[in-house]
Amino acid sequence: MKKTLTMFTAALTLVAAAALPEVRDTASKPLVPKTEFDFSAEVTSPQLWIETADGGRRTVAQAQSGGVLRLAPGETLVMDAALLPPSGTLSVRVRTSAGGDGPLVKLPFGKMTLTAGKEARRPVWLTGIPGAETADGRLNGRGEAPDGHWTLLSVGYSPDKVQFHFDSQFAGESKAGLAAPAGTVRIGGKLPLEVRDIACYDVLFDFNDVLKAVSRSPEALAENAKQLGRTPATFRSVARPRLLASAQDQAELRSAVKQDPAMAALLARYVTRYEAEIAGGVPKEEKAGEIKREDGNRLAMLAILYGATGDKRYVKTASEYIDRIVDYRIWDGDRPYWTNSDLVTGHLLLGLALAYDWMYDELAPELKTRMREVVRFRAGDFARRILYKRWTWANQAMNNHGCVTCTGLMAAAVAFHGDLPETAVWADAARGWMKNFLANQPADGGDYEGIGYSQYTLAHLLIYADLVRAEFGDDCYRDCGWLAKTMDFRIQSSIPQKHWVIQKMPGGRQRLDHSLISFGDTRQRDFFIPTGPARKLAAEYRRGDYLAFADKVDAIDNFCRAHEYLSLLYLHQARKSGVKPSSAPLPAFAYYPQVGKVLMRSGWDGDEAVMIFRCGTPAGTEALKNFSTAQGDGHVHPDVGAVSLFAAGELMLINSDYCYKLTSQENTLTVNGVGQRGDDRQWLDTTDFYKHKLKPEILRAESHDAYDYTVGDATAAYRPESGLTRFRRHILFLKPDCFVIADELAADRPSTFETRYHSLLPGKASGKSAMFGGRRGELQIRALQPRDGELTYEVADVRLIDRATAPRRTGVITQRNTVPAKSTLFVTVLYAAPKGGTADFSARIADDVITIRNGGKVRKVKLIRKGGVRLEVAEPEATSR
C-alpha cells in the first residue's frame, strides 16, 4: 500500500534542539563494523539466540526466512553484550508491522531501552539512560520507525554520553553515566518484528557515518521504495561512456575538434580556461557554502576535455579534484543533517558522474572505489529524502534548486548503475520529482524566477532530458512546452545588441554582462551564458534563429566559464543536425499568457525601445491550478503590474534586481504604503496566491503597425489590508518612443495611491514633470491626471541580498494623489529620446484627449471612459495586423 510519510518536520525540530555530532573522518573512509550479522545469510553464532514467549529457546536460523529474521509477538532476539566494544554504536535495522506499543531494543546499560509507540509512524523513544539530565532518564528527542518500512536504529554510547539516530536523522544526545556493556542486548519481546541486520561499531556516529551505515543495505532502500508505491527504473545502457554521448559520439567529437575550425576554436577556449584556472585550482582545503558548485563544474569540464582530446593530463587533474571532493566533510551548507540535498549536491554528483563515466578506463581503481563509497551514501541520502518527503523541495516544484539537484542524482544513477545496486531507486526518485516539475512549467516558455535562474534551470534540464531519453525513452523535448519556447523568451528579452555591456578580461578575453531586461531575481544578465543551450535547442527543434543568436553571443563572449562545459558537445550536435543560422527575427511583440508577461519592442533595428509588462501569477497559471501551497518560487518579486524599459540606448526603468522583496522597490503600485501579498521578506511568500487561487492577469494584448496595447488587472496581488479594490493598468506603446499609461485605481476607503518608477540614471522631478537622463538618452515623464497628482524624485536604497553588502542607490520617481480618494485615474506619458532630444516634448490632456508633441510630430490618444476605461489612438490611424 502506498504511504506518504511526512517525518521531516518532527525530525528537524529535534535536530535543531540538539547538539550536532561533528563530522570527524574524511568522507571516503569506509565504515567497517567490528561485528555484523546479516540475516540474508544463515546465522549460526552461539552468541545470538531466540527466546520464545513461553521462556523456551531456539536458534536464530529457525527464525530466518526470506532474507530476514522474523520475531513473532513475545519472541526476543538475544545477543551477547560481549560483542559490543566498550564505546561505540549499535545499529539494528528493523521493520515493524501493525500492533501495539512495546520495546524494540533493550541495551546492556541498566534499563536503557528503545521503545516504540502505537501510532503507524511509530515514534521511538530512548528511555532509562543512566546519569541522564532528565528525571526519567529519557532523551529529549525521539525517532520514528514507521510500520512497513525498514528503519536503522543506531544508539551510540560512551561512559559519559549517549546519542540516537533513526535512519539518517539525528534524534538527540544526552549526558550519561555508563558502565561497560554487560549482559545481553534484547531485540523485540512484544511486537511482531523483522530484523534485517545488526552491526556493532567502535565509533559514535557522525553524520557521514550514519549515512554509510544506512546505505549498507540497498535491499532495504528498494523495499521501502516499493512500500511507497515506487517502481525502480530499468536502465538501457551497458557500455561506457553512457552519459550524454556514446563511444561513437565521443570518437566523432574528437574528429570534429580537429577538422572543424569553429569546434577547434571553442576547444581552444576550454584549454585556456583549463590552463588559467582549472589546472592550478584544485582546492587545498574545504570551503563552506555554494562555492563548491564550481568544483563540480570544473570536474565536468575536465571530463569533456578528455572526451574531446584523449589527453591524459585532464585525467590527472580530474583525479586531483576527485581526491578532494570525495573527502569533503559536508556538501551543501555549513552543517551536517542539512546536506546532500541542494545545489552543491547537484553539481558535485554531476561532475563525479561525468568523470566516472567518461574517464572510467583511466581513473585509478582505488579512486573509483572511493567515488563509489561517497556517491553511494550521498546520493542514497538524497534519494531517501525525496521518497520520504524530508527534502526542502519535496512538495515545491517550481524552483531551480530541485531541477539542478535531481539532474545530478539522475546523472549519478546512470553513471554508477551496474556498479552500485541502488541506482534504480535513485533514478526513480529523481524522475518522480522531475515529472511534477516538468508538467507544471509554463508551456508558453515564459520566465518567472528571473532569466538568470531560467537559464540555470535550462542548462541542467537539457542534461536531464538527454539522460532520460537515452535511458528510459522519456521525451522531455516533445512533452515539455517550456523547453520548446523558453529560448524565444530569452531572445525577446534582449536589449539591442550594440548596447550589450562587455567586460574586458585578462589575456584578451571578454565576457557578456548586461544584455537583457528581466523580472525576478536577476541582474539583467544570464547566470548561464545561453550559447550552448541555444545551439542544443536549435538542433532539437531545428531553429536556425537560435543558432544565429548563439553565434552573436559567441562572437562577443569568449570567456568560457567552467559551467559552459557542454557548449562543445552542443556545438557538435548543432553541426550534425544540419540546421543553418537564420537571420529572420522573432516577432517584436510577444505575449506570454501563462506567466502574464507582454514584451513590446519597436523593432529589431538596433536602436529599438523594449518594454516588458508583468501582470500574472507567481510561477504561471498551470502551477496555480495544480497546487494549493507555495512552490519554492521565492525568487519571484512583488512586482505584479510593473514595467521595465530599455530605450534611447539606456536601461531607463529597472526592476529591483536581486533584492529583498518589497513592493515599494518595484515599478508598480502601493496603497497607503501597503504592497503585495507575501512581500517584506527575503524570499517572496507566494502562499496566498495558491491557497486562494489569486489570479492577476493580462486582459488584453494586441499589436498594430503603429502601436501596441496591453491591459492587466493586478488587483488580486495586493494585501487585503491595503483596501485596494481595483488596479487595472493600461499601456499604449506609440512606436517607437512613447508610452501612455493609464492606471484605474480604487479602494474601500479614501487612500493615497503611489506608483513608482526606478532607474539607475540620475533624475529630477517638479510638479507634474520628471525625467531620468543618462549618457546616451533620457526619459521624460508627465503626470496628466489626476489634477491633484504630483511627481517627486528621491534617491533610495534598494536592499539587495545576493552577496551584496550595501544597498543599491536607485533613483525613484513617485506619482501620487495628494488628496486621499476612494478612486482615481492616473494618466502618465513616458517619452524616450537620445540625449537632448526631449527638449520640445510636451504632453497634455483636454476633454479626455491626450496630445503629445515632440520633434514636430503630434500624436493624439483618446481616453474612453464609457463602458470602462480604455485608450484609443486618434491619429495617426494604424492598421491592425
ABEGO torsion letter per residue (X at the ends): XBBBBBAAAAAAAAAAABBBBBBABBAABBBBBABBBBAABBBABAABBBBBAAGBBBBAAAABBGGBBBBBBGBBBBBBAAABBABEBBBBBBBBBBEBBEBABBBABEABBBBBBABAAGBBBBBGBBGBABAAGBBBEBBBBBBGBBBBBBBBBBAABBBBBBEABBAEBBBBBBBBBBEBBBBEGABBBBBABBBBBABBBBAAAAAAAAAABAAAAAAAAAAAGBBBBBBABABOBABGBBAAAAAAAAAAAAABAAAAAAAAAAAAAAAAAAAAABBABBBBEAAAAAAAAAAAAAAAAAAAAGBAAAAAAAAAAAAAAAABABBBEABBGABGABAAAAAAAAAAAAAAAAAAAABBAAAAAAAAAAAAAAAAAAAAAAAAGABAAAABABBAAAAAAAAAAAAAAAAABGABAAAAAAAAAAAAAAAAAAAABBAAGBBAAEAAAAAAAAAAAAAAAAAAAAAAGBBAAAABAAAAAAAAAAAAABBBAAABBBBBBBGGBBBBBBABBBBEBBAGBBABBAAAAAAAAAAAAGBAAAAAAAAAAAAABAAGBAAAAAAAAAAAAAAAAGBBBBABBBBABBBBAAAGBBBBBAEAAGABBBBBBBBBBAAEAAAAAABABBAGAAABBBABGBBBBBBGGBBABBBAEBBBBBAAABBBBBBGGBBBBGBGBABBBAAAAAAAGBBBBBABBBBBAABBBBBBBAAAABBAAAGBABBBBBBBBBOAABBBBBBBBBBABBBBBBBBBBBABBBBBBEABBBBBBAABBBBBBBAOBAABBBBBBBBBBBBABGBABBBBBBBBBBBBABBBABBBBBBBBBBBBBGAAAABBBBBBGGBBBBBBGGBBBBBBBBABGEBBBBBAOBBBBBX
